Amino acid sequence: MRKWTHREVNLPEVTQQDAVCPAPIPSPGPSAQAGLQKIWGAIHCQVCPGAAAWPGSPWHEEMGLLLLVPLLLLPGSYGLPFYNGFYYSNSANDQNPGNGHGKDLLNGVKLVVETPDEALFTYQGASVILPCRYRYEPALVSPRRVRIKWWKLSENGAPEKDVLVAIGLRHRSFGDYQGRVHLRQDKERDVSLEIQDLRLQDYGRYRCEVIDGLEDESGLVELELRGVVFPYQSPNGRYQLNFHQGQQVCAEQSAVVASFEQLFRAWEEGLDWCNAGWLQDATVQYPIMLPRQPCGGQGLAPGVRSYGPRHRRLHRYDVFCFATALKGRVYYLEHPEKLTLVEAREACQEDDATIAKVGQLFAAWKFHGLDRCDAGWLADGSVRYPVVHPHPNCGPPEPGVRSFGFPDPQSRLYGVYCYRQH
């Protein structure tokens, strides 16, 4: 059952002569009486002292009509609940709100919401459908109007985000989801949510809630973006970034700060990095596959080492970034001569592209198999190259993105990697 909070409502003064008293109130079932007695005294007023009520009720012989105000009664609403700009009722039409609703649910009709157990994986810029269906047990003969609400659960202390609320064909979306989300509703009682043009911050857990009057049920859908975790150091050297600077440099490289779950998954896939870096929850950790003396000691087992939470402004480390799969293409620009950093930017522009970012190069290596032994400039002034199939004269024997650090921008020793959107 939904939890109701008491809200003061200023109603106009009604005299005995002005009051229009209702017909005798039918006696509800025992469970309904118990529920009403719990909120008795929270919201009530005496309007019709002579109004009939069932024997033994709290206001029988004493109080009269109990006014239940579900959310907010506004002039002209005819008693319909009001939420986020919508009035809604429980009937198939608005002429008789709530007709038969309590009777059905109190007599054993159960509302069931179904969502997938497994996480959904997609990539940045794509469209995805978060499945959600509801049904009644036993099935209802006539349709019933419900309110649907989707919201994104909080992550690492961030506030929950309203995504969409809908009643019938009317819906409203919120925040940066506006214009990107809608309900599918292709089939009866299908309230799946479609999100278009997925962004890095869209990944996480979403709740689908179906509200039928006083009854509500919900299910969770977990959305994961396919991506790659990579460590990032400042051009000024090791351990130069506080947490906020880490967020900024990841964003500049078409990435976000990685979560612990993403770093742990990367460690399971073989990521081994001895420098500690910020994670999304402001903890500092690093993944070790091959324990060794400079990285915590040889006697420790492989795993993700943790320094725990650190001060977001005062402490400084590297950062682990998370970049998703791309819609566009990263490529090494074939050019007759080597380039300075400025010349590299201009060469990509002349080829109707932009100079690639670090996150884009890692994503192209991870998901598109970019394999090139030529070192090239990137947008942040670093020089790197991706290797999928290691071979002689091309660095270490393991796959990865090799780095030359941040050479002199005037150096003409390197080519350039460009990025072009499809």
TASULFEN-V922876 format. One record per residue. N is the residue number from 1. PHI is phi in degrees with one decimal (none if undefined). NEAR is the number of other C-alpha atoms within 8 Angstrom. D_CENTER is the distance of its C-alpha to the mean C-alpha in whole Angstrom. Layout:
n: {N & N}
phi: {PHI & PHI}
near: {NEAR & NEAR}
d_center: {D_CENTER & D_CENTER}
This chain:
n: {1 & 2 & 3 & 4 & 5 & 6 & 7 & 8 & 9 & 10 & 11 & 12 & 13 & 14 & 15 & 16 & 17 & 18 & 19 & 20 & 21 & 22 & 23 & 24 & 25 & 26 & 27 & 28 & 29 & 30 & 31 & 32 & 33 & 34 & 35 & 36 & 37 & 38 & 39 & 40 & 41 & 42 & 43 & 44 & 45 & 46 & 47 & 48 & 49 & 50 & 51 & 52 & 53 & 54 & 55 & 56 & 57 & 58 & 59 & 60 & 61 & 62 & 63 & 64 & 65 & 66 & 67 & 68 & 69 & 70 & 71 & 72 & 73 & 74 & 75 & 76 & 77 & 78 & 79 & 80 & 81 & 82 & 83 & 84 & 85 & 86 & 87 & 88 & 89 & 90 & 91 & 92 & 93 & 94 & 95 & 96 & 97 & 98 & 99 & 100 & 101 & 102 & 103 & 104 & 105 & 106 & 107 & 108 & 109 & 110 & 111 & 112 & 113 & 114 & 115 & 116 & 117 & 118 & 119 & 120 & 121 & 122 & 123 & 124 & 125 & 126 & 127 & 128 & 129 & 130 & 131 & 132 & 133 & 134 & 135 & 136 & 137 & 138 & 139 & 140 & 141 & 142 & 143 & 144 & 145 & 146 & 147 & 148 & 149 & 150 & 151 & 152 & 153 & 154 & 155 & 156 & 157 & 158 & 159 & 160 & 161 & 162 & 163 & 164 & 165 & 166 & 167 & 168 & 169 & 170 & 171 & 172 & 173 & 174 & 175 & 176 & 177 & 178 & 179 & 180 & 181 & 182 & 183 & 184 & 185 & 186 & 187 & 188 & 189 & 190 & 191 & 192 & 193 & 194 & 195 & 196 & 197 & 198 & 199 & 200 & 201 & 202 & 203 & 204 & 205 & 206 & 207 & 208 & 209 & 210 & 211 & 212 & 213 & 214 & 215 & 216 & 217 & 218 & 219 & 220 & 221 & 222 & 223 & 224 & 225 & 226 & 227 & 228 & 229 & 230 & 231 & 232 & 233 & 234 & 235 & 236 & 237 & 238 & 239 & 240 & 241 & 242 & 243 & 244 & 245 & 246 & 247 & 248 & 249 & 250 & 251 & 252 & 253 & 254 & 255 & 256 & 257 & 258 & 259 & 260 & 261 & 262 & 263 & 264 & 265 & 266 & 267 & 268 & 269 & 270 & 271 & 272 & 273 & 274 & 275 & 276 & 277 & 278 & 279 & 280 & 281 & 282 & 283 & 284 & 285 & 286 & 287 & 288 & 289 & 290 & 291 & 292 & 293 & 294 & 295 & 296 & 297 & 298 & 299 & 300 & 301 & 302 & 303 & 304 & 305 & 306 & 307 & 308 & 309 & 310 & 311 & 312 & 313 & 314 & 315 & 316 & 317 & 318 & 319 & 320 & 321 & 322 & 323 & 324 & 325 & 326 & 327 & 328 & 329 & 330 & 331 & 332 & 333 & 334 & 335 & 336 & 337 & 338 & 339 & 340 & 341 & 342 & 343 & 344 & 345 & 346 & 347 & 348 & 349 & 350 & 351 & 352 & 353 & 354 & 355 & 356 & 357 & 358 & 359 & 360 & 361 & 362 & 363 & 364 & 365 & 366 & 367 & 368 & 369 & 370 & 371 & 372 & 373 & 374 & 375 & 376 & 377 & 378 & 379 & 380 & 381 & 382 & 383 & 384 & 385 & 386 & 387 & 388 & 389 & 390 & 391 & 392 & 393 & 394 & 395 & 396 & 397 & 398 & 399 & 400 & 401 & 402 & 403 & 404 & 405 & 406 & 407 & 408 & 409 & 410 & 411 & 412 & 413 & 414 & 415 & 416 & 417 & 418 & 419 & 420 & 421 & 422}
phi: {none & -70.6 & -91.7 & -99.9 & -106.1 & -71.5 & -133.2 & -67.8 & -126.2 & -86.2 & -103.1 & -63.1 & -66.3 & -118.7 & -91.2 & -61.6 & -74.6 & -81.3 & -67.1 & -108.3 & -83.1 & -80.0 & -69.0 & -52.4 & -82.5 & -67.8 & -78.5 & -76.8 & -69.9 & -59.9 & -67.6 & -67.5 & -59.7 & -63.9 & -65.2 & -69.8 & -64.9 & -66.1 & -100.7 & -61.9 & 94.5 & -76.5 & -138.2 & -162.7 & -156.3 & -100.7 & -112.0 & -122.4 & -58.2 & -93.9 & -66.0 & -79.1 & -145.1 & -70.5 & -58.4 & 88.5 & -73.4 & -61.7 & -104.8 & -63.7 & 70.5 & -125.5 & -108.9 & 105.7 & -83.7 & -92.7 & -92.8 & -96.2 & -111.1 & -57.7 & -131.4 & -159.5 & -100.4 & -113.2 & -56.5 & 85.3 & -86.8 & 56.1 & 81.7 & -78.9 & -60.3 & -122.6 & -150.4 & 47.4 & 86.9 & -125.5 & -93.6 & -147.0 & -133.0 & -101.0 & -97.3 & -65.9 & -127.2 & -87.2 & -77.4 & -138.5 & -61.7 & 81.0 & -66.6 & 80.3 & -65.8 & -61.2 & -60.5 & -63.8 & -68.7 & -71.2 & -94.2 & 103.8 & -77.9 & -111.3 & -90.1 & -124.4 & -113.6 & -118.4 & -134.3 & -70.2 & -78.8 & -89.3 & -68.2 & -97.5 & -115.0 & -150.6 & -138.9 & -61.3 & 88.5 & -84.1 & -111.5 & -141.2 & -111.5 & -93.0 & -69.5 & -159.9 & -132.2 & -134.4 & -155.5 & -117.9 & -125.0 & -69.6 & -64.8 & -90.5 & -76.7 & -103.9 & -68.5 & -135.2 & -77.9 & -128.4 & -107.3 & -112.2 & -132.9 & -113.9 & -146.2 & -98.6 & -71.7 & -70.8 & -128.5 & 54.4 & 86.8 & -71.3 & -68.9 & -65.4 & -118.2 & -69.7 & -107.9 & -158.1 & -130.6 & -142.6 & -135.7 & 63.8 & -87.9 & -88.2 & -149.7 & -143.1 & -109.0 & -131.0 & 55.5 & -79.4 & -85.9 & -59.7 & 82.2 & -116.4 & -128.4 & -160.8 & -83.7 & -70.4 & 52.1 & -72.0 & -123.1 & -60.3 & 61.1 & -99.9 & -122.8 & -65.0 & -105.1 & -103.3 & -112.7 & -105.3 & 50.3 & -57.2 & -113.5 & -57.9 & -79.1 & -80.2 & -71.5 & 143.7 & -107.2 & -118.1 & -111.9 & -103.6 & -117.7 & -112.5 & -118.4 & -118.0 & 65.3 & -86.6 & -99.0 & -147.5 & -136.9 & -147.9 & -142.2 & -105.0 & -128.5 & -101.6 & -111.7 & -117.9 & -97.4 & -69.2 & -158.3 & -135.8 & -96.3 & -139.8 & -78.5 & -136.4 & -110.9 & -67.0 & -58.4 & -83.4 & 120.0 & -73.2 & 55.9 & -118.4 & -113.5 & -81.1 & -60.7 & -66.9 & -67.5 & -62.3 & -59.4 & -66.3 & -69.2 & -64.4 & -61.7 & -66.2 & -104.5 & 57.7 & -147.4 & -130.3 & -64.3 & -71.7 & -86.4 & -61.3 & -59.3 & -68.6 & -66.1 & -63.8 & -64.3 & -65.2 & -62.7 & -59.5 & -87.7 & 114.5 & -68.5 & -131.0 & -147.2 & -88.0 & -91.0 & -78.1 & -143.8 & -66.7 & -118.6 & -59.1 & -89.3 & 67.6 & -88.9 & -120.6 & -145.6 & -158.0 & -96.6 & -126.3 & -95.0 & -117.2 & -58.6 & -153.5 & -59.6 & -71.1 & -119.3 & 99.8 & 106.4 & -78.1 & -78.8 & -86.8 & -77.0 & -59.8 & 162.7 & -99.6 & -78.7 & -130.9 & -92.1 & 79.4 & -65.4 & -130.2 & -65.5 & -65.7 & -104.8 & -84.9 & -82.1 & -133.0 & -146.6 & -83.6 & -144.1 & -100.4 & -104.8 & -127.7 & -116.8 & -96.6 & -59.7 & -102.2 & -87.9 & -95.0 & -134.6 & -103.4 & -148.5 & -85.8 & -78.5 & -74.7 & -134.4 & -66.2 & -145.8 & -74.6 & -132.0 & -78.0 & -62.8 & -64.9 & -64.3 & -65.6 & -60.3 & -66.2 & -64.1 & -65.6 & -62.4 & -64.6 & -97.7 & 58.5 & -144.2 & -125.4 & -66.2 & -71.1 & -96.5 & -61.1 & -60.4 & -68.1 & -66.4 & -63.2 & -65.9 & -65.5 & -65.3 & -73.9 & -109.9 & -117.6 & 67.0 & -65.3 & -132.7 & -149.1 & -96.1 & -100.2 & -76.3 & -143.4 & -67.4 & -124.0 & -61.6 & -84.2 & 89.5 & -88.6 & -124.1 & -145.5 & -155.6 & -98.5 & -128.4 & -94.6 & -118.0 & -58.2 & -149.6 & -56.2 & 64.1 & -137.1 & 92.2 & -58.6 & -80.5 & -105.6 & -62.8 & 160.0 & -103.5 & -79.9 & -128.9 & -100.4 & 76.1 & -121.4 & -69.5 & -59.2 & -58.8 & -86.8 & -69.0 & -111.5 & -111.8 & -134.5 & -91.1 & -153.0 & -103.6 & -113.0 & -127.2 & -128.4 & -73.9 & -68.9}
near: {5 & 6 & 4 & 5 & 4 & 6 & 4 & 5 & 5 & 4 & 4 & 4 & 4 & 7 & 7 & 7 & 4 & 6 & 9 & 5 & 7 & 6 & 6 & 7 & 8 & 6 & 6 & 6 & 7 & 6 & 7 & 9 & 10 & 8 & 8 & 8 & 9 & 6 & 8 & 9 & 5 & 6 & 12 & 10 & 8 & 9 & 11 & 12 & 10 & 6 & 11 & 9 & 12 & 9 & 5 & 5 & 9 & 8 & 10 & 12 & 7 & 7 & 12 & 15 & 12 & 10 & 7 & 6 & 7 & 6 & 7 & 8 & 11 & 6 & 5 & 4 & 9 & 6 & 6 & 10 & 12 & 11 & 7 & 4 & 5 & 7 & 9 & 10 & 13 & 13 & 13 & 7 & 8 & 8 & 5 & 7 & 10 & 10 & 8 & 6 & 10 & 8 & 7 & 9 & 9 & 10 & 6 & 6 & 11 & 8 & 11 & 9 & 13 & 8 & 10 & 9 & 5 & 5 & 9 & 9 & 8 & 10 & 12 & 13 & 10 & 10 & 9 & 9 & 8 & 11 & 10 & 14 & 11 & 12 & 9 & 10 & 9 & 6 & 7 & 7 & 4 & 4 & 6 & 7 & 12 & 12 & 12 & 12 & 11 & 13 & 12 & 12 & 11 & 9 & 7 & 6 & 5 & 6 & 7 & 8 & 8 & 10 & 13 & 13 & 11 & 11 & 12 & 8 & 5 & 6 & 9 & 7 & 13 & 9 & 7 & 4 & 9 & 8 & 5 & 9 & 13 & 9 & 8 & 9 & 9 & 5 & 5 & 5 & 8 & 11 & 12 & 12 & 13 & 13 & 12 & 10 & 9 & 12 & 8 & 10 & 5 & 7 & 10 & 10 & 10 & 12 & 12 & 13 & 12 & 13 & 11 & 10 & 10 & 7 & 9 & 12 & 10 & 9 & 11 & 10 & 15 & 11 & 14 & 10 & 11 & 9 & 10 & 12 & 12 & 9 & 10 & 9 & 11 & 10 & 6 & 5 & 7 & 8 & 9 & 11 & 14 & 12 & 13 & 9 & 8 & 13 & 10 & 8 & 8 & 14 & 9 & 8 & 11 & 11 & 13 & 12 & 14 & 12 & 9 & 9 & 6 & 10 & 12 & 10 & 8 & 11 & 14 & 7 & 6 & 7 & 10 & 9 & 9 & 9 & 6 & 11 & 12 & 15 & 14 & 10 & 8 & 11 & 12 & 14 & 13 & 12 & 14 & 15 & 10 & 6 & 13 & 8 & 7 & 6 & 8 & 8 & 9 & 8 & 5 & 7 & 6 & 8 & 8 & 10 & 8 & 8 & 8 & 7 & 8 & 9 & 8 & 9 & 8 & 6 & 10 & 10 & 13 & 17 & 14 & 14 & 14 & 15 & 14 & 13 & 12 & 11 & 9 & 8 & 10 & 13 & 8 & 11 & 9 & 5 & 6 & 4 & 5 & 9 & 13 & 12 & 11 & 8 & 8 & 13 & 11 & 8 & 8 & 15 & 10 & 7 & 6 & 7 & 11 & 10 & 15 & 12 & 12 & 11 & 13 & 14 & 11 & 13 & 15 & 14 & 15 & 9 & 7 & 7 & 8 & 12 & 9 & 8 & 8 & 8 & 11 & 12 & 15 & 14 & 10 & 7 & 10 & 12 & 14 & 13 & 12 & 14 & 15 & 10 & 6 & 11 & 7 & 5 & 4 & 8 & 8 & 6 & 6 & 5 & 9 & 8 & 10 & 9 & 8 & 9 & 8 & 9 & 9 & 5 & 9 & 6 & 10 & 7 & 7 & 13 & 16 & 14 & 13 & 13 & 14 & 10 & 7 & 5}
d_center: {26 & 24 & 24 & 26 & 27 & 30 & 30 & 34 & 35 & 38 & 40 & 43 & 46 & 48 & 52 & 53 & 55 & 52 & 50 & 49 & 49 & 47 & 49 & 49 & 46 & 45 & 45 & 41 & 41 & 41 & 37 & 37 & 40 & 38 & 35 & 37 & 39 & 36 & 35 & 39 & 40 & 36 & 36 & 40 & 43 & 46 & 47 & 49 & 51 & 53 & 50 & 50 & 48 & 48 & 50 & 49 & 46 & 45 & 47 & 49 & 53 & 51 & 48 & 47 & 44 & 41 & 38 & 35 & 32 & 29 & 27 & 29 & 32 & 33 & 36 & 37 & 34 & 36 & 34 & 31 & 28 & 26 & 22 & 20 & 23 & 24 & 27 & 27 & 29 & 29 & 32 & 32 & 34 & 34 & 37 & 37 & 34 & 33 & 36 & 36 & 33 & 34 & 37 & 35 & 32 & 35 & 37 & 34 & 32 & 28 & 25 & 23 & 19 & 19 & 16 & 16 & 16 & 16 & 13 & 12 & 13 & 13 & 14 & 13 & 15 & 15 & 14 & 13 & 13 & 11 & 15 & 16 & 19 & 21 & 25 & 28 & 30 & 33 & 32 & 33 & 36 & 34 & 31 & 29 & 27 & 23 & 20 & 17 & 14 & 10 & 8 & 4 & 6 & 8 & 8 & 12 & 13 & 11 & 11 & 8 & 8 & 10 & 9 & 12 & 15 & 18 & 22 & 24 & 24 & 23 & 19 & 17 & 14 & 13 & 12 & 11 & 10 & 14 & 16 & 13 & 13 & 15 & 16 & 18 & 21 & 23 & 25 & 26 & 23 & 20 & 17 & 15 & 12 & 13 & 11 & 13 & 14 & 11 & 10 & 10 & 7 & 5 & 5 & 4 & 5 & 6 & 9 & 12 & 15 & 18 & 21 & 25 & 26 & 27 & 25 & 21 & 19 & 16 & 14 & 11 & 10 & 8 & 7 & 9 & 11 & 15 & 16 & 19 & 19 & 22 & 24 & 25 & 28 & 29 & 32 & 34 & 34 & 32 & 30 & 30 & 27 & 25 & 22 & 21 & 23 & 21 & 18 & 20 & 22 & 19 & 18 & 21 & 21 & 18 & 16 & 14 & 15 & 15 & 13 & 16 & 15 & 15 & 18 & 20 & 19 & 21 & 24 & 24 & 25 & 27 & 26 & 29 & 29 & 31 & 30 & 27 & 24 & 21 & 18 & 14 & 15 & 19 & 21 & 23 & 24 & 25 & 26 & 29 & 31 & 34 & 35 & 38 & 40 & 38 & 34 & 35 & 38 & 39 & 40 & 36 & 34 & 31 & 28 & 25 & 27 & 26 & 27 & 25 & 23 & 25 & 26 & 23 & 26 & 29 & 28 & 28 & 27 & 26 & 22 & 20 & 18 & 16 & 16 & 15 & 18 & 20 & 21 & 24 & 27 & 28 & 32 & 35 & 37 & 40 & 43 & 46 & 46 & 44 & 42 & 41 & 38 & 38 & 40 & 37 & 35 & 38 & 38 & 35 & 35 & 38 & 37 & 34 & 31 & 30 & 30 & 27 & 25 & 25 & 21 & 23 & 26 & 24 & 22 & 25 & 27 & 24 & 23 & 26 & 29 & 30 & 33 & 36 & 38 & 38 & 37 & 36 & 34 & 31 & 29 & 29 & 33 & 32 & 34 & 33 & 33 & 31 & 33 & 32 & 36 & 38 & 41 & 44 & 44 & 40 & 39 & 38 & 39 & 35 & 32 & 30 & 30 & 33 & 33 & 36 & 35 & 35 & 39 & 41 & 40 & 43 & 44 & 44 & 44 & 40 & 39 & 35 & 32 & 31 & 28 & 28 & 25 & 26}
